């Protein structure tokens, strides 16, 4: 699922968006 993966945007940088509602809602895990 794309919402679980950060995208590499630089040599040492990753980017991810947290979507709170809708079709692309980010999945959260409570461990």
N, CA and C atoms as a LAMMPS dump frame, in Angstrom:
ITEM: TIMESTEP
0
ITEM: NUMBER OF ATOMS
93
ITEM: BOX BOUNDS ff ff ff
-5.0000000000000000e+02 5.0000000000000000e+02
-5.0000000000000000e+02 5.0000000000000000e+02
-5.0000000000000000e+02 5.0000000000000000e+02
ITEM: ATOMS id mol type element x y z
1 1 1 N 0.837 -1.19 0
2 1 2 C 0 0 0
3 1 3 C 0.874 1.241 0
4 2 1 N 0.642 2.143 -0.908
5 2 2 C 1.472 3.343 -1.042
6 2 3 C 1.47 4.23 0.191
7 3 1 N 0.41 4.207 0.97
8 3 2 C 0.344 5.113 2.117
9 3 3 C 1.284 4.698 3.236
10 4 1 N 1.877 3.518 3.142
11 4 2 C 2.792 3.054 4.187
12 4 3 C 4.252 3.352 3.877
13 5 1 N 4.541 3.837 2.689
14 5 2 C 5.924 3.981 2.251
15 5 3 C 6.327 5.433 2.092
16 6 1 N 7.511 5.758 2.635
17 6 2 C 8.088 7.085 2.395
18 6 3 C 8.832 7.041 1.066
19 7 1 N 8.81 8.142 0.359
20 7 2 C 9.504 8.243 -0.928
21 7 3 C 10.836 8.952 -0.718
22 8 1 N 11.891 8.437 -1.314
23 8 2 C 13.204 9.057 -1.202
24 8 3 C 13.23 10.32 -2.06
25 9 1 N 13.562 11.464 -1.435
26 9 2 C 13.566 12.737 -2.15
27 9 3 C 14.954 13.35 -2.222
28 10 1 N 15.917 12.736 -1.588
29 10 2 C 17.296 13.222 -1.608
30 10 3 C 18.207 12.121 -1.111
31 11 1 N 19.482 12.406 -1.052
32 11 2 C 20.439 11.38 -0.642
33 11 3 C 20.126 10.836 0.755
34 12 1 N 19.779 11.714 1.683
35 12 2 C 19.468 11.305 3.059
36 12 3 C 18.099 11.794 3.507
37 13 1 N 17.189 11.995 2.556
38 13 2 C 15.892 12.582 2.866
39 13 3 C 14.764 11.719 2.309
40 14 1 N 13.742 11.508 3.136
41 14 2 C 12.537 10.8 2.721
42 14 3 C 11.332 11.679 3.014
43 15 1 N 10.264 11.519 2.237
44 15 2 C 9.056 12.328 2.384
45 15 3 C 7.842 11.404 2.413
46 16 1 N 6.923 11.675 3.337
47 16 2 C 5.652 10.967 3.321
48 16 3 C 4.55 11.918 3.753
49 17 1 N 3.359 11.695 3.231
50 17 2 C 2.185 12.498 3.573
51 17 3 C 1.278 11.672 4.472
52 18 1 N 0.69 12.326 5.457
53 18 2 C -0.304 11.688 6.309
54 18 3 C -1.671 12.194 5.862
55 19 1 N -2.499 11.278 5.368
56 19 2 C -3.849 11.621 4.898
57 19 3 C -4.834 11.104 5.942
58 20 1 N -5.637 12.006 6.511
59 20 2 C -6.514 11.639 7.616
60 20 3 C -7.873 11.108 7.175
61 21 1 N -8.306 11.409 5.966
62 21 2 C -9.604 10.95 5.489
63 21 3 C -9.549 10.69 4.001
64 22 1 N -10.467 9.866 3.536
65 22 2 C -10.637 9.675 2.103
66 22 3 C -10.03 8.39 1.579
67 23 1 N -10.036 8.293 0.27
68 23 2 C -9.609 7.073 -0.418
69 23 3 C -8.149 6.723 -0.136
70 24 1 N -7.29 7.723 -0.022
71 24 2 C -5.862 7.48 0.209
72 24 3 C -5.474 7.64 1.67
73 25 1 N -6.419 7.369 2.576
74 25 2 C -6.18 7.531 4.009
75 25 3 C -4.963 6.72 4.452
76 26 1 N -4.124 7.345 5.262
77 26 2 C -2.923 6.691 5.77
78 26 3 C -3.311 5.638 6.804
79 27 1 N -2.716 4.468 6.707
80 27 2 C -2.965 3.374 7.635
81 27 3 C -2.001 3.516 8.81
82 28 1 N -2.519 3.419 10.029
83 28 2 C -1.689 3.497 11.23
84 28 3 C -1.729 2.164 11.961
85 29 1 N -0.611 1.812 12.574
86 29 2 C -0.524 0.598 13.378
87 29 3 C -0.262 0.99 14.824
88 30 1 N -0.906 0.33 15.768
89 30 2 C -0.65 0.534 17.192
90 30 3 C -0.012 -0.746 17.7
91 31 1 N 1.265 -0.673 18.048
92 31 2 C 1.993 -1.877 18.469
93 31 3 C 2.24 -1.826 19.954
